[in-house]
Amino acid sequence: MGARAGFRIEEGYVASRVPARKRDSHKGMNGTVCVVGGSMNYHGAPFLCAMGAARTGVDLVYLAVPKAVSGAVRSLSPDLIVYPLPDGKLTRGSSSRAAGWLPEVGSLAIGPGLGPQSTADLKAAVSSLAKKCRTFVVDADALRPAILESDPSLLGKAVVTPHAREFERLFGKALPDDLDGRVEAVRQAARDHGLVVLLKGPTDVVSDGDEVGLNDVHSPAMTVGGTGDVLTGVTAGLAAKGMGRFEAACCAAFINGLAGSAAAEELGLHVLASDVVARIPGAMKRFDRLE
């Protein structure tokens, strides 16, 4: 496949990038993640994102959601550290409080279930929270043009994970229908803004502005709501384990698709996003190494 179209993400690529776990590792050495999102209407999305991160094998996952839904989210799993945000939206006060409470983490994901936010509040949230992590993954309602106005040093940490409509909303450009056209649009957007872009679609397109990775591992059953939130969590989890932004996004697309395909093989066209989460360990086990 030519350089214009990029390379196909395959099992060998993923195996060469997922880091080995040290035999003498202790809690914290294998990555920490924070997910910020949720609203009165959407408490499941940030939970699915957080569980997607947790199932990559990181050691700790924090989940910051509005206080009104924090009890419901906390009851879903004992494996997450849930922090209640004081406001129903991600206001400046909420993001400032979260940044003050949150320790330094390997990666932070923002957006799943967040709901519409004001431009000023979203920019403030990115500015304060992105300073607490090495890699910053942006999805869903946080994919607004305002984030592109962030300091270049913060955008240099960012991965954005839009589907086609979100891409057009974020970058203000229509996507071509053909794959070559999408590759060039994604590459150019990544180059212009210093981001890594993971465009979700029939073929996922990942670019850092230079390299392009293409993922075809999916199932038609994965159109169910929440699978994109899981993908965001997997991306954050892999980045927290020390992978570079581009490699983490490429490997996350492949692993998420592999888990979804495994769920569909067992359950047919009746897959839930939680079924994908449950199969991430099986998808990743083949890449496990100790050193």
N, C-alpha and C positions, 0 to 999 in steps of 0.2 A: 504494500500500500504506500502511495507516495507521501511526501512530507506535507503536502497541502492538506490531505485528508487526515493526517495523524496516524497513530498506531493503535491497534486493538489491545485492550487491557485483557490479559489472560492470566491463568493461574500461576504461571512461572514468574510473571512480573510481580504479582502480589506476594508470592513466597519469598522473593528476594528483597522485599521492602518491609514486611512486618517484622518488627524487632524481636529478638530472642529475649526470654525472661531469665534474669540471673538466678542461679540456684539459691543464693543467699539473700535474695531481695526481701525487703520489708515494706510495710504499708506506706504508700506514698511514692515509692520508686517506680511504679508501673502506670502512673498517670492519675491526675485529678481533673474533673470536669465540673463546670457549673452550667446549668440550663436556666435561662430567664425567659419566662413567658406566661401564658395562661390568662384567663379572664373569666367573667361570670358564665359566659356561654361555652367556653372551650377550656376545660380542665384536663381533658384526655391528651391533647396534643403535646404539652410539655412533659407529661408523664411518659408517653411513648418515646419521645426524644431522649429523655433521661435514661430509660431502660435500654434503648439502643446503644447509648454510650456505655452503660454499665456492662452490657453483654460483650463488649469488645475486650474485657479483661482489665479495665482500669481499676484502681484501688478505691477511689472515692468519687461519688457523684453528689453534688449539691443541686438543689432545685429551688429556685426562687419564684414564687407565685403569689398572686394577691391573697391577702389574709382570708377573704370570704370563701376561697376554695381550698385553702391550705389543709384544712382538716380532711376534706374528701380526698385530696391527693395523697396526703400522708397515710391514709388508711389503705391505699392501694398496694403499698409495698413497705416492708421494714428495711429495705436495702438502700433507701435514699435518705439524704439529710435535707429536710424540707425547711425552707426559711420563708416565713410569711411577710410579704410586702405590705406596707400600710395602706396603700391606695388601690382602687379598683383598676387603674390603668398604670402604665409605666411612667409616672410623673417624674419630674426632676427630683422631688423629694424621695420617691421610691428608689430610683436608680442610685442616688447619693447614699441612701441608707444601705442598699445592697452592696455597693462598692466599699463602704466602711466596714461592713460585717464580713465580707468575703475575703478569705486568705488568697494568696497568689495561687493560681491554678494553671495547669498546662493549657487548657482551652476553655472557651466559653461559647455557648450557643445561645442566640437570642432570636426570638420571633415566634416560635410555635404557639399558636393559640392566643397570641397577644391581643388581637383585635386592632382596629384603627387607632393610631396615635397622632398627636399633634406633631408637626414638623420640629418645633423647638424641643419638645420633650424627647423625641427620638434621637435627635442630634446630641442632646445632653447625655442620654443613656449610653450611646456609643462612646462618647468622649470619656465618660467616667469608668465604664465597665471594661472597655478594651485595654485599659492600662493595667488591669489585674491578671492578664493572661498572655501567653506566648502566641496563641492562635485564636482568632475570633470568627465564629461561623454564624452567618446571617441567613435567615429563612423567613418565609411566610410574610406576616404583616410588617416585619422590619425591613423588607425589601422595598424601600422607598428611595426616590432620588436624593432625599436629604442626607442619606448616609454617605453619598459620594462626595459631599462637601467636608467630610472629616479630614483631619490632618493626615497628610500622606504617610506619616510614620505609623498611624493606626491602620490605614488601608493596606499597608504593607504586611499586616498580620491577618488580613481578612480572606475568608472563603465565602462566596455567596452561592446559594443552591436554589436558583429559581426554576420553575417550569416556564413554558413559553410565554404565557400571559404576564407572569411576574418579571420575566426578562424584559419584555417590552415596556412595562410600567417603570422598572428600575432605570433602564438605559435610554428610554424614549425612542427606541428603534424597533421597527417591525422585523421579525425573523423570517428569513426565506423558508420555503417548504423543503428545498433539497438539502441533503446532508452537507455537501461542499459549501453551500452558502451559509449554513448554520455554523460550520467550523470556522469560517472566516469572521462571522459576526461575533462569536464567542471569543476568538483569539484577539480581535480588535478591542472588544470591551475590556478584556483582562489587561491588555497592554496599555490602554488609555488611562486606566484608573489604578494600576498597580495591584489588582486583585487576582485571586484564583476564582474562576467561574466554573461551576458544575451545573450545566444546563440539563435538567431532567427531561427525558423524552423517550421515544421508541429506541433511539440510540442516544445514550447519555454522552454529552460532549464536555470534556474537562480541559481547561487551558489556563496557563499562567502568563499568557501573552506571547509565549514562544512555543513550547511543546503543546501538543494536543493528544489527549487520550480518549478513546472511544470505547464505550461499554455496551454490548448487546445482550448481556446476561440478564434476563427478566422473565416474568410470566405475565400474560394478560390478566391474571387474577389480581395483580398488584395495583389495579386502578382504585382499589378501596381506599377511603380516606385514612390518613395516618401513616402510610408507608413512606411518604416524603419526610415526615417528622422523624421516623426511625432512621432514615438515611442521614439526616442532619446530625443525629446523635452518634451514629457510627463514624461519621467524618470527624466530629469533635473528639470521640474516644481515640481514634487512631492518631490524630494530631497530638493529643495529650500524652501518648506513649512515645513521642519523640520524632514522629515522621514529619517531613516537610509538608507544606500546605498542598502542593500539587500531588505528591505521592499519596497523601492521606485521602484526598478527594477521589483520586483514581481507584484506590483500593477499596474505599467505602462503597463506591458505585458497584463494583464487582461483588463484594461481600453481601451487600444488601440484596442485590439481584439474585445471588446464589441462595440466600436464605429464603427469599420469596418463591423461587423456583422449587425449592425443597418442600415448602409448605403446600404449594399447588400440586406437587406430585402426590402428596398424601391426601389432601383435602379437596382437590379439584378446584373448581371456580367458586369456592366458598371461603376464601381466605380473609382473615382479619389482620390488621396491622400488628396486633399482639401475637398472632401466629408467626409473623416474620421475626419479631423479637425473639421468640422462643427458639428459633432455628439458627440464630446468629452463632451460638457456640458450635453447633455442628458444622456450619460453613467455615468457621475459623480454625477448628481443631486441626485440620490438615496443615495449617501453617505454624502450629505450636513448636517451639524449640526452647531448650534450656541450655544455658552456657555457664 
